[in-house]
Structure formats: C-alpha cells, structure tokens
Amino acid sequence: MVIKRTVNGEEMEFKLTLEELMHAYYEQERNYDKEDAQQRMHEMFDQNDKDEDEAWVGRTKITVGDLRKVADDDEALDFIAESARERMSGYDPYLEALWECVEDGIEEYFTDEYPGRVEAANGVAK
C-alpha cells in the first residue's frame, strides 16, 4: 500500500510493507475495541446517577465510580480490549457472517465478472 504525506511542504509517497500494514490494521482494530469498551461503560454511567450506585457487569457488581475511573485508564482499556478480542476469536458469529459475505462476493465475481474478463483476455468480443 502506498500512502501520500506532505513533509515540509513537499508531497511524498511511502510504500508500507506488509508488516507495517498489518501492524496498522491491528492497532486500529485495538482502538475500535477500546472505544467499544468505553462506550459500554458510559452506557452504564447513564443508567446510574451516583458514583456509589452499582452496576451489574456480567455476574459482578461494580460501583459506577470505579467504572468511571477505568473508562479513562488507557492501560485498563487495553486489557479489556485484548480480553474481548480473545473471546471474539473463539466465539465469532460476525466472522461467520463475514466469510459468508466474502463467499457470496467470490461467487458473484466468478458468475458475473470473470467470464467477461476471460473472453476479453482471449480477444473474444461480446
């Protein structure tokens, strides 16, 4: 992947290696996971008025005050994001849906696009 950046007023192109691209992808995925955790905690605050109020998190009661502290703790959010991602890897209906959509896209390509490309490559006009 090539990205363009302006450095000291000059536009430059940088080609990312596969390793750099994968690192950026996983870093952004982690950021989204952290945002999801933070959003869920904010929903819990909104349901309770005081820091002393307790919210059920799974089978555990946690005070809203503690949730507020953790929602702003980047290290805690990293831990929560990693824990959630590990669980999603083992139980992931989204992944099943993703693969089904990818297979549908493959099927559509080979049904609709591929025959015309093969004909064009072989010099056969439609």
Steps between C-alpha positions, in 0.01 A plus 500: 500500500625845413413798718555865419617749762606862486838543671646851528257617232601226256261217410671163538396140445583221740449134427396300805635151542254221573626497859439875539155472347404210726632688804290805409193281445527327837578826678186657356297189585620534859399868501148405388480230767604754766236745376238224523598429862493869585161542335354208695627645828347839417167327441530355851570848647197642325279240668624603847514842663762466775852361521387279790233334283585150386471356151493135405787407271445138411449338841695764691381824658734793446454854628438768242791696649738216423359468149558873447867465605558203271328668204782757496787256569672413172681201651173358634329557166786316327450203734122500443542530122746209489275285718197576284690430176618163632140406575383619158762280337353193669135596458449714197168500317627815326786302349258236374287774341813661356613176336152444361503850347851445362388172344197677349737760353724227357200325350369825349841580352534161336140509378482859373851638444743217441349360177515844334860552609602159365329579170667841482840348578449246222391772253141383484254787456164493672 
